[in-house]
């Protein structure tokens, strides 16, 4: 992965989104007490994708038991202290945008099994700055 300037904003990649989505779904199934019942798990996953499945504070505490705690606090919880899949992913998007290093740390805390957690975050390079850098590079090359 190419190093990015520390000022470049970051976002989750597809791999990062898939990890956090599967993490939410795993804990949503636990909250619904879906264990080895495939049909019940499908119902929970479908509800999560529709935005009707939620995880509560107890489940969030279980999810973050191997970490210093929920990285975003209570700012994204609904009035009844639950999170939908969309809200959960939005929390991670905001956390990554605010400080991608926190997301990278939490990937390890939460059990990311990939070979390089940096593949879950990408830097958004300003197109104007990239074009100017390319023009400068081509003007100075021999």
Steps between C-alpha positions, in 0.01 A plus 500: 500500500634839405551740787262794501553844644373523856254768390335281236153393608439126517199277446415134531570279201269224387697256717454726803127537434463123464684439827287744700179381334576136583594600855164674544311205353679252726406696810147572376449125468634453853262763630210319335637175648545349155757225536490207261167587340571602140144613429495727807842639407368587152209687658740698722730582207206609285372720782845657540518576130153658515612712794264343752747279688680682779760424760474643848745623759551155656592350163727796421675449834555132408627598155753746641602286799844437344562872442527821702129562434267638235714752308220746421317515834124550496485756220345262245262301721129538449270620777468142630879437491499270197689504172386382159747362246499833314573694819774253598674537163453879518677498837796321345500734200508801733768344720715422196457849359583658838808281570565192288756371754218434748324285240821307434545436873141385542527262206758312706293524820189369322664202334581604144673195352632647176870517427515881512240713675613801296307345209183602685578872472577711198609860476305748293752696302392839374475471122631855447806439720564164331481661154736779608746248645488294180555812289795605716649151482470483121645852459806416707567153356764461231 
